[in-house]
Amino acid sequence: MAEIPEHLLKRAQAAREKAESQTQVEPDDSPAPQKNDDAQTVATEEEVVATDEHAEAALTVLEQGLGSKLLVSHIAPGRGLWIRVGIEDWRFAAKVAREDLDCKFFDWLSAIDWMPSPYGREHETEQDKLNEEPEDNNQEEIIWGYTGGETRFQLICRVYSISRKIGVMIKADLPDSDPRALSLIPIYPGANWHEREAREMFGVTFDEHPDLRNIYLPGDFEGHPLRKDYPLLSRRMKPWPGIVDVELLPGDDE
């Protein structure tokens, strides 16, 4: 084998030493620029999300159209706008949203029961304790979502303006003793099915609705299953969803 010239050996040794020195320095020096870049990126994203021009412009329109009827508002940047009105202004708020804000797309409508469940945490597995009787949760404070509230039940609907690129959630407190509101069908015909479901599941009456028949339950069914104080008897009888009820896949029983 031919002997490698000495000047080539020295050059190779110098290259190795240079590579080793760079390897030792890079772990300490390289993360710093990356951190700065990440911090700048996060700061930029926060600045972008902190404001929502579409929602702010929409809120201005609603404030002008509703005046003192608009009780509370909330903007969630990048996710939309929430407003709360009195139940007597429920239909009027929907009309203002459609006519003044061009919210022609009706998304959905439902009710919310903010009362803490008197049965506590519903068990989810066979290890969870079954509560045979309601717990004394009267001391628990009702915590409402965006725009707050004053009663146990609230109506909520979402409408959307394609031209303004903004969705609006309209909320209103319902009387606890007799939860009822004017139907939105004259403003949004698509509310028909949603109002029927809310009446069936929460017991909300919609005045001027043409046909409040049940959708899911038998006509003589008593109670409203989505109210927090409605006992889900199937969850009192056995664990739910019921680990013992898991079906074997074909071939696993062999």
Secondary structure, DSSP 8 states (H G I E B T S, - for coil): -----HHHHHHHHHHHHHHHHHHHHHHHHSHHHHHHHHHHHHHHHHHHHH--HHHHHHHHHHHHHHGGGEEEEEEETTTEEEEEE-GGGHHHHHHHHHHTT---EEEEEEEEE-S--TT-S---STTS---SS----TTS-----TT--SSSEEEEEEEEETTTTEEEEEEEEE-SSS-EEE-STTT-TTHHHHHHHHHHHH--EEET-S----SSS-TT--S-TTSTTS--HHHHHS-SS-GGG----TTTT-
